Amino acid sequence: MANSGFLKLAEERYSCRAFENKPVPDELIDKILEAARLAPSAVNRQPVKVWVARRPEVLEKLATTTKYLFDAPLVFVVGGNPSQAWVSRHDGKNRAETDACIAATHLMMEIQDLGLGSCWVGSFDAAAVKALFPEEMEGWDIIALFPTGYPAAGPSERHAVRKSMEEFAGEL
Ligand SMILES: Cc1cc2nc3c(=O)[nH]c(=O)nc-3n(C[C@H](O)[C@H](O)[C@H](O)COP(=O)(O)O)c2cc1C
């Protein structure tokens, strides 16, 4: 039986690295942001922020910080704020990045569910991004960029490569 629901969505999602030259409607952007806003976070601290970049002059500036925006018409920038996050007393770990990654995953999967494409981009100059928007990003670590739009390419070869279930999962 074919999968449905979330598993189907997870199967169908891939890193999209080419986009149509077509804007994403505001109501879809709102849904994507809502999916990210609803993400869980440690002790519900919600130390996460998402910025929307779609104005051509902003996209041009962002493109100086990474090779991986693929001329997308829209980029989500996800930040985590360590001063707002929960810190475990067991190991002293600050969970800002964990919380930001959960919200980022919600965002990425909602993009997929809306029939759009995106790519989680971790290879960018975070200091350069912050230098472009110093007031907005004061206190925030920049965790990921998501170039987003209507897909104009399918998955790369890497998409099909996953560990076997035997390697991936185990019983204790
Ligand atoms: C934390 C993280 C950082 C990534 N950074 C980049 C990146 O900078 N550039 C890029 O093209 N893809 C990036 N990717 C996408 C991965 O290469 C991709 O998810 C992986 O190869 C599996 O392919 P798939 O997403 O198509 O299934 C990143 C993914 C993750 C989760």
The ligand as a Gaussian input file, in Angstrom:
#p B3LYP/6-31G(d) Opt

LIG

0 1
 C       22.106000      20.998000       8.006000
 C       22.041000      20.912000       6.494000
 C       22.841000      21.757000       5.737000
 C       22.769000      21.705000       4.335000
 N       23.497000      22.611000       3.609000
 C       23.364000      22.620000       2.252000
 C       24.035000      23.610000       1.491000
 O       24.697000      24.505000       2.011000
 N       23.913000      23.572000       0.129000
 C       23.138000      22.621000      -0.494000
 O       23.051000      22.651000      -1.734000
 N       22.477000      21.670000       0.215000
 C       22.569000      21.649000       1.555000
 N       21.889000      20.715000       2.310000
 C       21.055000      19.700000       1.624000
 C       21.692000      18.302000       1.728000
 O       22.797000      18.234000       0.867000
 C       20.615000      17.260000       1.333000
 O       19.557000      17.311000       2.267000
 C       21.163000      15.822000       1.299000
 O       22.174000      15.694000       0.327000
 C       20.051000      14.801000       0.962000
 O       19.404000      15.149000      -0.239000
 P       17.838000      15.443000      -0.274000
 O       17.559000      16.596000       0.662000
 O       17.539000      15.811000      -1.717000
 O       17.122000      14.207000       0.164000
 C       21.918000      20.756000       3.697000
 C       21.111000      19.924000       4.479000
 C       21.144000      20.014000       5.851000
 C       20.218000      19.135000       6.661000

